[in-house]
Each structure stands twice: as structure tokens, then as C-alpha cells.
Amino acid sequence: MPKDVAVSDFTICQIAVPRTDRFEASWVMDQSDQIRLTDAQEVLGEPDFFLPLEYRVHSLRRQVDEWQVPLVAVAGVDTTALEAGPHGLPLLSWERELVPAGGSVVGLTDLSGGITDNVHVAELTVIVPQEHRRRGVGTALLQTAERIAAQRGAHTTQAWSEHHRPGPGEPSLTPPTNFGAIPLDATAHFAQAHGYLLEQCERHSVCELPGYEDSLDRLWAEALPLAADYELRTIVGRIPDDLVDRFGALLEHFTAEMPSAGLDLEPERWDAERIRRGEARRAAAGRETVTTLALNRTTGELVAATDITTDATHREVCFQQITVVDSRHRGHRLGLLVKIANHRAVHQHFPERRRVHTWNAGENSWMLAINDRMGFRERIAEAAWQKRL
């Protein structure tokens, strides 16, 4: 950051929707990416959570199921000549030829909300570099994001943050579920000071790939006899046309039954068109998905599913997404079987991947037990915060 910049003088701007999917990045985008990278490594110690902004350009230009309003706090740049955006803020660009020179990004916020469902909820993330904290940047970004969320019809805001597990004797905070805890660190104090309540703690875990083959073989052999009435099918990429409607129904079942503690969330609606839009967005961003399904051999009903995504930025990393078993078909070890089959399929098709990340609600003892048996090990805690506007 230039030495002559007064950080106390900053302006909050909205990021303009890029004109094209590909462009030459401005200092706004480059500096924002560096802030995100540093933040991603702050707790985890490695850049596995860092996703460049270029991955968001495609979805920012095609806001169908979700609206997005990216915000930045900038210093050292004259924003008075910039066009005002729909929320009254100066519009700043990720495109190099559209921004004034010489500025610095001192904080940023991602704000989004549902268009298809859960339209009453807005999600936000506030990131301020260590050297710019305690100067009002985070508070200004948060208050601006809340104002925009309310303007867009949301009456609840939610946010997630990563934390180390509390050490012995360290002051901590426990959600109403009584599962998990986070330390009373700077992030927790900031959230509480602005009216956010800790509603849930998730456990973030990592499993090495290809995993412990002997252990997986044993678990597979134990579980398979209990699932004789079911067929497993693994898919790389697009869900086949003959399964997409059934897959949507299972996703709706997942959102209706997933542990959400006190979070103000409603079940989501998933049809074939929405699934195809999501697949197109992932493909445009260079992401690939491996999905394993369980189908009843007699009825053809789709009763369980799990998927893992990869992306081009993290060559050694992949991310566990959903795992769902229809509650009417539990007791057949289907959750364990689809996860093992998918785990192995990822290693087969993407042998360069070395670890898979997953997140589970602290009260989801069923899934946590499966993950523990498969070799997942806890790394950090994820806090879910909520505020009623």
C-alpha cells in the first residue's frame, strides 16, 4: 500500500458487473485476491480455501438463482467521478481499463441472497486485512451490506467464520445446540458487537487421498450385505437425463432434513433446470464433479447421493459437497457406501488430488461417525452467525 495513503479516508464501492467473462484484471481485483488469499491462510495455514475472483465472474454476470453484490473499501483514490450503482455507491470495476489508478483495497465484503428460495436471507462475508483492522473499515462494510440486504427484501443476515478450536482454559463460545465451540477471538467479538448470534458450529475435517485402503475395504465388506437391494452408480460430470428429476427430489429432501440449528432457512426447490444451471456454472469455472448415487433395484427410486467437486486452482484439493440418504431407506449403510465409492472414484479420475475437505454440523453425529471411520480428521471449527434485521 502506498505510504501516503490515509487509511482513515476510505470509500465503500460496489463492484460493477463485468462486461465479459474474460478481461484484464484491475488493481481492485488483484489486491482483493491477495486479501482473500491471506485470509484463507490465516486459520488453515494453507491456501486450500482460496478461490480467485475470476471464478465468480461467470455467476456474477448471470444472476438467476442467487443475487450478488460485491463491495470493496478503497483508499487513496478519487471516487467522485465514478458512476453511482443501484444502491447509491460508486461503481468500481474488476476490469483494468475502467478504474482510476493508484488506489488500495483496505477491505471487502461478499453479499448474496436467494432468488429461487430463501429470499428472506442474505449471506455476507467481511474481510479486512490485519493492518487495517480497528479503524472502522469492517463496521462500515458490514453496515452497508446490511442496508443493501434490507433494500433487497432480506430480514435475516447470516455469516460464517473459521476458527481454531479453543485451547484448555481459553474463553469460548458455545451455540445453543451445545455441539462444538469457538474461542472468543477478534472475529467472535466483532460479530457479537454488531448483533450477531452464534447459532451453530460445524466441524471442518480433512481426509487424505487415496485414504487407508485396508480400512476402506473392511468397511465396504461390512456394509455391502446390508445394501443388497440397492445399486450404486458413479457419474463424472453431468447428471444423466433419466436421473436428473430424481436427483432434484433428493436435493430437496436434503435441504429439508439437514441440521440447521436456529438458522432461519427453508427447504429449497430443485428441478432439472436449476440443476443444469449449476452444472453449467461449474463447467464455466473449470470445476468438475464426481457423484455417486444409490438406487433401489426394484423401484428405481434414487435414495442416496454424495458428490465431490474439484477445480483447476487447487490441483491437490477437492471438496465434499452433499451427502444425503432418504430417511425411509436408512439402516442399510448407504451413506457409508456411496461415500467410499465416490472417494475411490475421485482418486481414479483425479489421481493428483491429495486431500478432500468436508464440513458437518456438530449435531450431525451420523455423518461425523461415517467420516471418522473413513479417516477424516478434524482441523478447524466453522461458526454460523445470524442477525435479524
Disulfide bonds with the S-S distance in Angstrom:
none
